[in-house]
């Protein structure tokens, strides 16, 4: 980049020196006016030459490459956010169902995975709260029926114990 800038400044400076030298050597009158016009055009050409040499296809390709490289990171962040939202909403649903059944739960943690088509879904659940074996079985059946989370992937904890 610095090399290109140096070449451009050198070209503009050389053009300015040639125009000034030609202007000082020209006779007055119409010839001088035509010489100044030609010198101005030469100086203008030296100034805009880098703009005319820009490879728009390469510039567009590099911009596109930057956009494409940023897409997977954005998709991954969006997928993580979707998994988090689905986990929170599923946990809130389970807490509501437990309340409807008269079961006291302190907290529900839901873990999500991603299907082959890229859609997140709940795969396992940890329920915290003091529940009897009957309440656990009742809630477990409800979770399996409503959310398709099998009993094997449901964990119940009561004061550090797993059931």
GILINQUI-V892708 format. One record per residue. PHI is phi in radians with two decimals (* if undefined). PSI is psi in degrees with one decimal (NA if undefined). D_CENTER is the distance of its C-alpha to the mean C-alpha in Angstrom with 2 decimals. Layout:
phi->PHI psi->PSI d_center->D_CENTER
phi->PHI psi->PSI d_center->D_CENTER
This chain:
phi->* psi->-45.9 d_center->27.75
phi->-1.14 psi->-35.2 d_center->30.72
phi->-1.12 psi->-41.4 d_center->33.03
phi->-1.12 psi->-40.9 d_center->32.05
phi->-1.12 psi->-41.2 d_center->32.64
phi->-1.11 psi->-43.5 d_center->35.97
phi->-1.11 psi->-40.4 d_center->37.06
phi->-1.12 psi->-47.1 d_center->36.27
phi->-1.10 psi->-38.3 d_center->38.22
phi->-1.11 psi->-43.4 d_center->41.05
phi->-1.10 psi->-44.5 d_center->41.27
phi->-1.13 psi->-42.2 d_center->41.38
phi->-1.12 psi->-44.6 d_center->43.96
phi->-1.08 psi->-42.9 d_center->46.13
phi->-1.10 psi->-41.5 d_center->46.07
phi->-1.13 psi->-40.0 d_center->47.07
phi->-1.15 psi->-43.0 d_center->49.91
phi->-1.12 psi->-42.1 d_center->51.19
phi->-1.13 psi->-43.5 d_center->51.13
phi->-1.13 psi->-41.7 d_center->52.94
phi->-1.12 psi->-44.3 d_center->55.49
phi->-1.13 psi->-39.5 d_center->56.17
phi->-1.11 psi->-38.9 d_center->56.54
phi->-1.28 psi->-24.4 d_center->59.08
phi->-1.55 psi->-14.1 d_center->61.08
phi->-1.40 psi->147.6 d_center->61.32
phi->-1.33 psi->159.9 d_center->64.36
phi->-1.23 psi->176.2 d_center->64.06
phi->1.61 psi->-146.3 d_center->64.00
phi->-1.15 psi->-37.6 d_center->62.22
phi->-1.08 psi->-41.6 d_center->61.32
phi->-1.12 psi->-41.4 d_center->59.50
phi->-1.09 psi->-45.2 d_center->57.51
phi->-1.13 psi->-40.1 d_center->56.47
phi->-1.10 psi->-41.6 d_center->55.66
phi->-1.15 psi->-39.5 d_center->53.46
phi->-1.08 psi->-46.9 d_center->51.64
phi->-1.11 psi->-40.5 d_center->51.11
phi->-1.13 psi->-39.9 d_center->50.05
phi->-1.11 psi->-41.5 d_center->47.54
phi->-1.13 psi->-38.9 d_center->46.06
phi->-1.10 psi->-43.2 d_center->45.92
phi->-1.16 psi->-40.4 d_center->44.16
phi->-1.09 psi->-41.9 d_center->41.69
phi->-1.09 psi->-39.4 d_center->41.00
phi->-1.17 psi->-33.6 d_center->40.40
phi->-1.29 psi->-42.1 d_center->37.91
phi->-1.63 psi->-2.0 d_center->35.82
phi->-0.92 psi->-46.0 d_center->36.12
phi->-1.08 psi->-33.8 d_center->32.66
phi->-1.18 psi->-37.4 d_center->31.03
phi->-1.26 psi->-23.5 d_center->33.06
phi->-1.59 psi->0.7 d_center->32.10
phi->-1.14 psi->129.8 d_center->28.29
phi->-1.54 psi->97.1 d_center->27.07
phi->-1.11 psi->-32.9 d_center->24.85
phi->-1.14 psi->-43.7 d_center->24.05
phi->-1.18 psi->-40.1 d_center->22.78
phi->-1.11 psi->-43.3 d_center->20.81
phi->-1.13 psi->-41.1 d_center->19.21
phi->-1.13 psi->-40.8 d_center->18.55
phi->-1.20 psi->-36.9 d_center->16.90
phi->-1.15 psi->-43.0 d_center->14.62
phi->-1.10 psi->-40.3 d_center->13.84
phi->-1.09 psi->-41.3 d_center->13.33
phi->-1.10 psi->-40.8 d_center->10.71
phi->-1.16 psi->-42.1 d_center->8.79
phi->-1.16 psi->-38.1 d_center->9.60
phi->-1.16 psi->-28.1 d_center->8.70
phi->-1.45 psi->-16.0 d_center->4.97
phi->-1.13 psi->-48.4 d_center->5.41
phi->-1.03 psi->-38.4 d_center->7.02
phi->-1.12 psi->-41.1 d_center->4.97
phi->-1.18 psi->-40.0 d_center->3.17
phi->-1.11 psi->-41.7 d_center->6.86
phi->-1.11 psi->-43.3 d_center->8.33
phi->-1.11 psi->-40.7 d_center->7.44
phi->-1.14 psi->-39.2 d_center->8.72
phi->-1.16 psi->-42.4 d_center->11.54
phi->-1.07 psi->-40.4 d_center->12.52
phi->-1.15 psi->-41.5 d_center->12.77
phi->-1.10 psi->-42.8 d_center->14.83
phi->-1.07 psi->-41.4 d_center->16.98
phi->-1.12 psi->-45.4 d_center->17.66
phi->-1.13 psi->-44.8 d_center->18.68
phi->-1.10 psi->-40.4 d_center->20.80
phi->-1.09 psi->-44.5 d_center->22.39
phi->-1.15 psi->-44.9 d_center->23.30
phi->-1.14 psi->-39.9 d_center->24.65
phi->-1.14 psi->-40.8 d_center->26.60
phi->-1.07 psi->-42.3 d_center->28.04
phi->-1.13 psi->-38.3 d_center->29.15
phi->-1.09 psi->-45.2 d_center->30.72
phi->-1.12 psi->-41.5 d_center->32.65
phi->-1.06 psi->-42.0 d_center->33.86
phi->-1.10 psi->-43.8 d_center->35.11
phi->-1.13 psi->-38.7 d_center->36.87
phi->-1.10 psi->-42.3 d_center->38.45
phi->-1.10 psi->-42.3 d_center->39.73
phi->-1.03 psi->-35.8 d_center->41.16
phi->-1.47 psi->-2.2 d_center->42.95
phi->1.38 psi->23.7 d_center->44.31
phi->-1.81 psi->133.5 d_center->42.41
phi->-1.64 psi->118.9 d_center->41.23
phi->-2.14 psi->141.0 d_center->37.80
phi->-1.50 psi->-41.6 d_center->36.17
phi->-2.74 psi->151.3 d_center->32.66
phi->-2.29 psi->128.2 d_center->30.75
phi->-2.02 psi->125.1 d_center->27.83
phi->-2.01 psi->134.0 d_center->26.06
phi->-1.84 psi->135.2 d_center->24.04
phi->-1.99 psi->152.1 d_center->21.78
phi->-2.20 psi->176.6 d_center->21.04
phi->-2.07 psi->129.8 d_center->19.25
phi->-1.23 psi->170.8 d_center->21.53
phi->-1.05 psi->-31.2 d_center->21.49
phi->-1.46 psi->4.5 d_center->20.12
phi->1.57 psi->11.1 d_center->17.00
phi->-1.72 psi->125.3 d_center->18.57
phi->-1.29 psi->148.3 d_center->18.98
phi->-2.60 psi->154.1 d_center->22.62
phi->-1.29 psi->134.0 d_center->24.85
phi->-2.03 psi->-28.3 d_center->26.77
phi->-2.60 psi->161.6 d_center->28.75
phi->-2.51 psi->142.1 d_center->30.06
phi->-2.10 psi->122.6 d_center->31.88
phi->-1.92 psi->124.8 d_center->34.28
phi->-1.85 psi->129.5 d_center->35.87
phi->2.79 psi->159.7 d_center->39.20
phi->-1.49 psi->106.4 d_center->42.96
phi->-2.29 psi->149.0 d_center->43.85
phi->-1.36 psi->167.9 d_center->46.86
phi->-1.07 psi->-37.8 d_center->46.74
phi->-1.16 psi->-41.7 d_center->47.46
phi->-1.13 psi->-40.4 d_center->44.62
phi->-1.07 psi->-44.6 d_center->42.18
phi->-1.15 psi->-39.9 d_center->43.49
phi->-1.11 psi->-48.1 d_center->43.31
phi->-1.15 psi->-38.8 d_center->39.70
phi->-1.06 psi->-44.9 d_center->38.82
phi->-1.09 psi->-40.2 d_center->40.34
phi->-1.14 psi->-43.4 d_center->38.47
phi->-1.11 psi->-42.6 d_center->35.06
phi->-1.14 psi->-41.1 d_center->35.91
phi->-1.23 psi->-44.1 d_center->37.15
phi->-1.44 psi->-36.2 d_center->34.40
phi->-2.03 psi->-3.1 d_center->31.28
phi->1.04 psi->32.0 d_center->32.53
phi->-1.70 psi->111.3 d_center->31.96
phi->-1.12 psi->157.5 d_center->35.05
phi->-0.99 psi->-34.2 d_center->37.46
phi->-1.09 psi->-23.8 d_center->36.70
phi->-1.86 psi->22.7 d_center->33.17
phi->-2.01 psi->128.4 d_center->34.43
phi->-2.12 psi->135.2 d_center->35.47
phi->-2.05 psi->127.7 d_center->37.68
phi->-2.14 psi->136.7 d_center->38.25
phi->-2.33 psi->102.9 d_center->41.03
phi->1.07 psi->37.1 d_center->41.45
phi->1.68 psi->-10.4 d_center->39.90
phi->-1.58 psi->146.1 d_center->41.64
phi->-1.88 psi->141.3 d_center->39.97
phi->-2.20 psi->NA d_center->41.65
